[in-house]
Amino acid sequence: MRQLQASVGVNGMNFRKDVLTVQTLLKSKRCDPGPLDGICGTKTVSAIRKFQAGFSKQTTGLVEPGRTTWLKLVGTGAQPATLQDHEWDGDSFQWSEEKKLRSMHPDLQRKVQAVLQALKKRGYKPKIDNAWRPQNVQAKLFQQGRSRLQFSFHNAQNPGGTPNAYAADIVDARYGWRPEAAASGFWKALGEEAKNQGLYWGGDWPSFRDFAHVQLLPNSQLNRIRHESGL
């Protein structure tokens, strides 16, 4: 199967090589993307929507690695593994850092890795506290008053049920959530590096500052992601 490194289309990363791959596949499916130039313009987005309309009521105009539109484009007809495989069972807070990274949306995974590397260069010891978490855990956090949301970007999943988190919590391994994290300048540094990668930082929220939190999309996209996750 051909590989897609990042998302293509509306609010996608739109790397030129990826866009060209998607354009070529769309053309083979008789959905005209315009010139095969690697530039994601309006014709390419319209072609993605036209292709999606052939199998779904949701024409997002976005192609994401491992997701339904991409799988349909490459013609595999395959679906991702489901939670029945037990790979994603257990306490997601206790997973290894590698597994937490794999539970993220590919675009978030790449950006978080860059943030971690940048923080290490600044003398910190960053670690991923949490990335994906199941809906039942989110519901419990909501009931306990530890979250204001019944669904968050942490809960996003692929159509087959596998994790696809759009958010992660990052802490310094020495301090965790304790006051020393702020005193050391870690939260400020995390916010700077997250925004350098184009991520949204919870420390900027006016009503509730979630300093460890970074996410791939703005809060206005949360309902869309929930709908796509089937939750």
N, C-alpha and C positions, 0 to 999 in steps of 0.2 A: 504493500500500500504506500502511496505517496505520503510524505509527511508535511504537516502544517505546523510551523513553529509558534505562531500566535494568531490571534483573531483577525478576521478581515471583514470590513463592512462598517455599519453604523457604530460609532464609538469603539471601533477596533484598533489594534496596534498598527495594522496596515503596512507591514514591512513589504517592500517592493517585490521580493521573491515570492512571498506568500500570496500577494495580490495577483501576480502573474499566474501562479498555479491555479488559483480559484477562477480567474478569468478564462483560462484555457479549458478547465473542466466545465464551466458554465456554457461556453461556446459548443462543447461536445454534446451538451444536453439541449441544444437549440434555444438557449436563453442568451440573447446577444448582450455581452457586457461592454460593447464598444471596442475601442482599440486595445489590443493585447500589449499594454504598455507598463503594467505593474503599478498603475495609479488608480486608486479607488475613488472614482468619481460617481456622479449621479447615475450614469448608465449602468455601472457595475452594481451599485446598490439595488437599482430597479431589477436587474437580472437576478440577483440573489432572492429578492422578494418574489419574483415570478416563479423561480424554481421552488421556493418554499411553499408557495400556494398549491403546488401539485400534490403535496402530502400532508399539509398542516394548515390550520386556520390562523396560526401565529406566524405572520411574515415579518420577522424582526429585522431583516436586512443584515443579519450578522452571521458569519460562519466562524465556529469555534472548534479548536482541535478536539477530537474525540466525541463531539456532540452530534446530534442527529443529522443536521444539514450537511456536515462534512462527510459523515458516513454514507449518506445518500449520494453525495456528489461523486465519491470514489467508487460507488456502486457495490459496496460490500454487503449492505443490508444488515450488517451486524449491529448488535447492541452491546454496550459496555456490560461488564460483569456486574452482578447485583450483590446486595448485601448478604444474600443467601450463601455466598461463597465464604463468609465468615472472616474475610480478610480485614474488614473494617469494624469488627466487633470489639468490645472492651472499652475501657475508659480512654477517650481520645486525649485527655490531659496527660496521660501517662505514656502515650506513644513516643517512639524515638523521634528526633528532630527530622530525620530523613522521611519518616512516615508522615509527619505533620506537613512537611513540604509537599509530599505527593498528594495530600488531601486537598490541596489548593487548586484553584483555577490556574491553568498554565501561565497566564499573564501575571497573576499575582505571585506565583511561585518564583518567577524570574526576578521580579522587582524586590521581593522580600530577600532573596539571596543577595542582591546588590546592596540592600540596606544593611544586612548583617555584616557583610564584608566591610562596608564603609565605617560602621560603628567599631569594628575590631581595630581598624586602622587608627581610630581616634582614642584607643586605649580602653574601650569598654569590653564587657564580656556578655554580648547579647545572646539570648536564646529565645526560641519560640515557646511561649507558655501554652498557647492554644491556637489552633487553626479551625478545622472543621469540628463541629459537634452535632450530634443527632437532635432531631426536633424534640424528643421527649426530655432531653437534658435542658434544652432551652426553655421548655414549658415549666420545668421545675425551678429554674433560675428566676423566671418571671413570677411564679407563685411565691417565691421566697423574697421577692422585692430586690433581687440582685441584678435584674435586667428590666429595662422599661419596655422591651420588645418581646412579643410572642414568637416572632420570626426575625432572625437577623441574617446578615450576610455570612455569618459563620455557618448557617444551616443549609446553604445552597447545595444542591445535588444535581447530578446528571439524570437524564430520563430513566436510566437503568437502576438508579438508586445509589450510585457510588458518589463519594464526597466530591464537591466542587466548590470549596469555600472561596468567597470573595473577600474575606477578612481574616486577620491574624492579630494576636496579641503578642507583643515582644517585650521582654523584660531584661534587665541585667541580672545574670546568674548570681551575683553577689548580694543583690539587694531585693530582688523580687518587687513587691508592691510597697515596700517599707519606705518611710520618709527619706532614707538615705539616697534613694533613686533620684529624687528631685534635687537634693543637696549636691549630688555628684554632677549634676547637669545632664544626666542620662535622658530624661524625658525631652528636654529641649533639643538635644542632639538627635534623638529618634525622630522628632517632628521635622527637623531640618532635612535629614536624610530621606525620610518618607516622601516629603514634598519634592525633593530633588528627583525622585523616581516617578513623580506624577501621581502619588498615592494621596488619599484623604486621611488626615490624622485626627483622631478623637480628641486630642488636646485642644483643638480649635473650636470645638462645639461650645456655644455660649451657655447653654442650660445645664449640661452635664459633661464634664471633662473626663474623658476616658483616655488617659495619657498613654497607655500601652497599646491602644487599638489603632490599626491601619487598615484601610480598605481600598479596593480597586475602583469602585464606582461611587458616585454621589448618592446621598440618601434618597434622592428622588427616584432612583432606579430600583429601590427595594421591592416594591410591589410587583414589578415586572419579573424580577429574579424569583420571587416566591411563586408566581404563577408558572414560570418555566420549570421550577423544581417540583411542581405538582403538590405543593404543601399549603 
